[in-house]
């Protein structure tokens, strides 16, 4: 078992140090665009590109539902909720009515 762990660690070291990240790219950590509820039209925010990762913040006292790529996300209050998003790629986010929020499209 320990031998296998060492092999795995050596392979990871080679991939990320020797091979210069081996073509791996970190995603979902860079803000490309940011919008608030004031940018919404009929509770829909429209970004310039499809969303593959998102960060959402709101100050309501309860969880709120945001729809991204056809998936309903239950976002807890007063924390930055960051996640990759699957579903059907789209450039829109449906936000709850009357909730102040900040929504960021990430890459």
BELCOR-V446055 format. One record per residue. RES is the residue in one letter. SS is DSSP state (helix for helix, strand for strand, loop for the rest). Layout:
# BELCOR-V446055
res->(RES/RES)
ss->(SS/SS)
This chain:
# BELCOR-V446055
res->(X/X/X/X/X/X/X/X/X/X/X/X/X/X/X/X/X/X/X/X/X/X/X/X/X/X/X/X/X/X/X/X/X/X/X/X/X/X/X/X/X/X/X/X/X/X/X/X/X/X/X/X/X/X/X/X/X/X/X/X/X/X/X/X/X/X/X/X/X/X/X/X/X/X/X/X/X/X/X/X/X/X/X/X/X/X/X/X/X/X/X/X/X/X/X/X/X/X/X/X/X/X/X/X/X/X/X)
ss->(loop/helix/helix/helix/helix/helix/helix/helix/helix/helix/helix/helix/helix/helix/helix/helix/helix/helix/loop/helix/helix/helix/helix/loop/loop/loop/loop/loop/loop/loop/strand/strand/strand/strand/strand/strand/helix/helix/helix/loop/strand/loop/loop/strand/strand/strand/loop/loop/loop/loop/loop/loop/strand/strand/strand/strand/strand/strand/loop/loop/loop/loop/loop/strand/strand/strand/strand/strand/loop/loop/strand/strand/strand/strand/strand/loop/loop/loop/loop/loop/strand/strand/strand/strand/loop/loop/loop/loop/loop/loop/loop/strand/strand/strand/loop/loop/loop/loop/loop/loop/strand/strand/strand/strand/strand/strand/loop)
